Amino acid sequence: MIIHLSRIEDNAPIRDAQIDVVLRGATHAAVADADGSYSVDSPDFALPGAAAVEFRVAWAGTRHNLEGTLQGPAGPAETSTGGSSRQIGWWVLNFAVCIGFLWLWSRRKRHDADEASS
């Protein structure tokens, strides 16, 4: 995770803050980068689902706690057979059986009508 922290007055980056990120009950210290941002690396970020996150910022004698929710990556995708060749084969077979049944039924009706008229 990359964190950009800046002053409200002039939007200048704050390079000398101490930032701790609390995620899923574990505290992770942010490391200051050369470009003025801070980075946090943890395997907790890769876990699926939403998690409460808290940013604890200490700078120039002040402390701020920012709380929120972090949405992790989506869980494993559910497999769908809607477009698979096996599913399409079942649909074709279903239609073929229905058409065959209707064709045989119409032949039977025609045959019964021919016998009744004889």
Secondary structure, 3 states (H helix, E strand, C coil): CEEECECCCCCCECCCCEEEEEECCEEEECEECCCCEEECCCHHHHCCCEEEEEEEEEECCEEEEEEEEEECCCCCCCCCCCCCHHHHHHHHHHHHHHHHHHHHHHHHHHHHHHHHHC
